């Protein structure tokens, strides 16, 4: 088993930077793809990512930077994708090197827009990567707290749990606890849904709903998530585990949550466009809402929170009216 081999990080944002920090905590070296040469030059000069998590210092002698995705794929055995889901296809469009012999770790908490495929399914369908060579990295883990080395927990999901354990050991450290799972589909869908529910939490916060209601909202959200997962991918899982419920809680409540921030702006009266422009960062839940809504047309799961967020973001229904209708359906 040729694992992990040469590891490559694909992406230049905060989560990619946090993952690079985790992999390098054991004094390892990595390959790192960033599409902008000027960003790479600044990184080498400053010793840190010039745009994200600037407090995290790196030994750049242990990083091989690439701006050509074909070169880094050719030179690497394991590829860790940490780009926003809306940009994944544009990065891969330039790819001429085959991926099917590589090991893929996806740290993308989103769905490929238009295709409506979770990331693991996208790599299997479009690039013929075997399912047992794909691992999902998930859990209640904000990049900002990884940068501060605050105790965090990650779950690595792979159909082959022995492979997941290899990477779990490599990512574990004094501030990072890891566990493994084989529920790759359920974890990917829950990673998308928690962003949708965090937008709902933000909208309610922007509308001045208090902590009492937020507790009711999130308790209903975990029930909605359970219904969807049990329908789309029936499995003997416990959604109270940290990779499901924990990730939902931190994304719904944390000041670091861009999805909650995005929702809060919508609740305060921002248009979707103006909120996106002002944030300057991707709120994955905006895209995830539409994808899950379209996927659910085939399953007909009762998802009132998803429907409310969709109506607000895509049908331009007043947040005040939509959330009031939602509150009437809660217990």
C-alpha positions in Angstrom: 0.0 0.0 0.0 1.7 3.2 -1.2 0.4 5.5 1.5 0.8 8.3 2.1 3.7 9.0 -0.3 4.3 12.6 -1.4 1.4 14.7 -0.1 0.1 17.7 -2.0 -2.3 20.4 -0.8 -4.6 21.8 -3.5 -5.9 25.2 -2.4 -4.6 28.5 -0.9 -7.3 29.5 1.5 -7.6 29.3 5.3 -8.6 25.6 5.5 -5.9 24.6 3.1 -3.4 26.5 5.2 -4.6 24.8 8.4 -4.4 21.4 6.8 -0.8 22.2 5.7 0.0 23.1 9.3 -1.3 19.8 10.5 0.6 17.7 8.0 3.8 19.6 8.7 3.5 19.4 12.5 5.5 16.1 12.3 8.4 17.9 10.5 7.2 16.6 7.1 7.5 18.3 3.8 4.7 18.9 1.3 3.8 20.0 -2.2 1.4 22.9 -2.3 -0.7 24.2 -5.3 -1.7 27.8 -5.4 -2.9 29.1 -8.8 -1.4 32.6 -8.3 2.4 33.0 -8.8 2.4 36.4 -7.0 0.8 34.7 -3.9 3.5 32.0 -3.9 6.2 34.7 -4.2 4.8 36.6 -1.2 4.5 33.3 0.8 8.2 32.5 0.2 9.2 36.0 1.1 7.1 36.3 4.3 7.2 32.8 5.5 3.4 32.6 5.8 0.3 32.7 3.7 0.0 36.3 2.7 -3.8 36.3 2.6 -5.1 33.7 5.1 -4.1 32.7 8.7 -1.1 35.0 8.5 -0.1 34.2 12.1 0.9 30.6 11.0 4.6 30.5 10.2 6.0 27.9 7.8 9.4 26.6 7.0 9.2 27.3 3.3 12.3 25.1 2.7 10.0 22.1 3.4 7.3 23.3 0.9 7.5 22.8 -2.9 5.1 25.3 -4.4 3.3 24.8 -7.7 1.1 27.0 -9.8 0.6 24.3 -12.5 -1.9 21.7 -11.4 -0.5 19.1 -13.9 2.9 19.4 -12.4 1.8 18.9 -8.8 -0.5 15.9 -9.6 2.4 14.3 -11.5 4.8 14.8 -8.6 2.4 13.7 -5.8 0.9 10.5 -4.5 -1.8 11.9 -2.2 -3.8 15.0 -3.2 -5.6 16.9 -0.5 -8.3 19.1 -2.0 -9.3 22.1 0.1 -10.8 24.5 -2.5 -14.3 25.9 -2.3 -16.7 23.5 -4.1 -17.8 26.1 -6.8 -14.1 26.4 -8.0 -13.2 22.7 -8.0 -14.3 22.1 -11.7 -12.4 25.1 -13.0 -9.2 23.9 -11.2 -9.6 20.4 -12.6 -10.5 21.6 -16.1 -6.8 22.2 -16.8 -5.9 18.7 -15.7 -4.3 16.4 -18.2 -2.6 14.0 -15.8 -4.8 11.0 -14.7 -6.1 11.0 -11.1 -7.2 7.4 -11.0 -3.9 6.1 -9.6 -3.7 8.8 -6.9 -5.1 8.8 -3.4 -7.6 11.6 -2.8 -8.4 13.4 0.4 -11.3 15.8 0.2 -11.6 18.5 2.8 -14.3 20.3 0.7 -17.5 20.8 2.7 -19.7 21.3 -0.3 -21.3 19.8 -3.4 -20.2 20.3 -7.0 -22.7 22.8 -8.3 -24.8 21.9 -11.4 -23.7 18.2 -11.2 -25.2 18.0 -7.7 -22.6 15.4 -6.7 -20.8 15.1 -3.4 -17.1 15.5 -3.9 -16.2 11.8 -3.5 -18.8 10.8 -6.1 -17.5 13.5 -8.5 -14.0 12.1 -8.4 -15.3 8.6 -8.9 -17.6 9.4 -11.7 -15.5 12.0 -13.6 -12.0 10.8 -12.9 -12.4 7.1 -12.2 -10.8 7.3 -8.8 -11.7 4.1 -6.9 -14.0 4.7 -3.9 -11.5 2.9 -1.6 -8.8 5.5 -2.6 -10.9 8.5 -1.5 -11.0 9.8 2.1 -13.2 12.6 3.5 -11.8 14.9 6.1 -14.5 16.4 8.3 -15.5 17.5 11.8 -16.0 20.5 14.0 -12.8 22.2 13.2 -12.4 25.8 12.2 -9.2 26.8 10.5 -8.7 29.8 12.8 -8.6 27.6 15.9 -6.2 25.1 14.3 -4.0 28.1 13.7 -4.1 28.9 17.4 -3.5 25.2 18.3 -6.7 24.9 20.2 -7.8 21.4 20.9 -9.8 20.1 17.9 -11.3 16.8 16.6 -11.3 15.5 13.0 -12.8 12.4 11.5 -11.4 10.7 8.4 -13.9 8.6 6.4 -13.0 6.0 3.9 -14.5 2.7 2.7 -11.1 1.2 3.6 -10.7 2.2 7.3 -7.1 1.0 7.4 -6.2 3.7 4.9 -8.2 6.3 6.9 -6.2 5.3 10.0 -2.9 5.9 8.3 -3.8 9.5 7.6 -5.5 9.9 11.0 -2.2 9.1 12.6 -0.4 11.6 10.4 -2.8 14.4 11.2 -2.9 13.8 15.0 -0.9 16.0 17.3 -1.0 17.6 20.7 -3.9 19.9 19.5 -5.6 17.5 17.0 -7.5 14.3 17.9 -8.5 12.1 15.1 -10.9 9.2 14.5 -12.0 7.1 11.5 -15.3 6.1 9.9 -16.6 4.4 6.8 -19.6 6.6 6.4 -18.1 8.7 3.6 -21.4 9.6 1.9 -23.3 10.5 5.2 -20.4 12.6 6.4 -20.2 14.5 3.1 -23.9 15.2 3.0 -23.9 16.3 6.7 -21.0 18.6 6.0 -23.1 20.3 3.3 -26.3 20.4 5.4 -24.6 22.0 8.5 -23.7 24.9 6.3 -27.3 25.4 5.2 -28.5 25.2 8.9 -25.7 27.7 9.9 -27.1 30.2 7.3 -30.6 29.6 8.9 -29.0 30.3 12.4 -27.4 33.5 11.0 -30.6 34.7 9.4 -32.5 34.2 12.8 -29.7 36.0 14.6 -29.9 38.9 12.1 -33.7 39.0 12.8 -33.0 39.3 16.5 -34.3 35.8 17.5 -32.6 34.9 20.8 -30.7 31.9 22.2 -33.8 30.1 23.2 -35.1 29.9 19.6 -31.6 29.1 18.3 -31.6 26.0 20.5 -35.0 24.9 19.0 -33.8 25.7 15.5 -30.7 23.5 15.8 -32.5 20.6 17.6 -34.9 20.6 14.6 -32.0 20.9 12.2 -30.3 17.7 13.5 -33.6 15.9 13.2 -33.9 17.1 9.6 -30.3 16.0 8.9 -31.1 12.6 10.3 -34.2 12.2 8.1 -32.2 13.1 5.0 -29.2 10.9 5.7 -31.4 7.9 6.6 -33.2 8.3 3.3 -30.4 9.1 0.9 -27.8 6.7 2.4 -29.4 4.3 5.0 -26.7 3.2 7.5 -26.4 2.4 11.2 -24.9 5.7 12.1 -25.2 8.0 15.2 -25.7 11.6 14.1 -25.0 12.7 17.7 -21.3 12.1 17.0 -19.0 15.1 16.7 -18.5 14.7 12.9 -22.3 15.3 12.4 -23.8 17.1 15.4 -20.5 18.7 16.6 -19.8 20.2 13.1 -23.4 21.5 13.0 -23.1 23.1 16.4 -19.8 24.9 15.7 -20.9 26.1 12.3 -24.2 27.4 13.6 -22.7 29.2 16.7 -19.1 30.1 16.1 -17.9 33.6 15.3 -15.5 32.0 12.8 -18.4 30.6 10.8 -18.7 32.3 7.4 -22.1 30.6 6.8 -23.5 32.0 10.0 -22.0 35.4 9.1 -23.5 35.3 5.7 -27.0 34.4 7.1 -26.8 37.1 9.7 -26.2 39.7 6.9 -29.2 38.3 5.0 -31.3 38.6 8.2 -30.3 42.2 8.7 -31.5 43.1 5.2 -28.5 42.6 2.9 -29.2 41.2 -0.5 -27.5 37.9 -1.4 -25.2 39.7 -3.8 -24.2 42.5 -1.4 -23.5 40.0 1.4 -21.3 37.9 -0.9 -19.3 41.0 -2.0 -18.8 42.3 1.5 -17.7 38.9 2.9 -15.0 38.4 0.3 -15.1 34.7 1.3 -17.2 31.8 0.0 -20.2 30.7 2.1 -20.5 27.1 0.9 -24.0 26.9 2.2 -25.4 29.2 -0.4 -24.5 26.7 -3.1 -25.3 23.7 -1.0 -28.8 25.0 -0.4 -29.7 24.8 -4.0 -27.9 21.5 -4.6 -29.7 19.7 -1.7 -33.0 21.3 -2.7 -32.6 19.8 -6.2 -31.4 16.4 -4.9 -34.4 16.3 -2.5 -36.8 16.5 -5.4 -36.0 12.8 -5.9 -36.4 11.8 -2.3 -39.2 14.1 -0.9 -37.7 14.2 2.6 -39.6 16.7 4.9 -37.0 19.5 5.2 -38.7 22.7 6.3 -35.4 24.5 7.3 -33.8 23.8 4.0 -36.9 25.0 2.2 -37.0 28.2 4.2 -33.3 29.0 3.5 -33.9 28.2 -0.2 -36.9 30.5 -0.4 -35.0 33.3 1.2 -31.8 33.0 -0.9 -33.2 32.0 -4.3 -36.9 33.0 -4.3 -36.3 36.3 -2.5 -39.0 35.7 0.0 -38.7 38.1 3.0 -36.6 36.5 5.8 -39.0 37.9 8.4 -42.0 36.2 6.7 -40.3 32.9 5.9 -38.8 32.4 9.4 -42.1 33.3 11.0 -43.7 30.4 8.9 -40.9 28.2 10.0 -41.3 28.9 13.7 -44.9 27.8 13.5 -43.8 24.3 12.4 -41.4 23.8 15.3 -42.1 22.1 18.6 
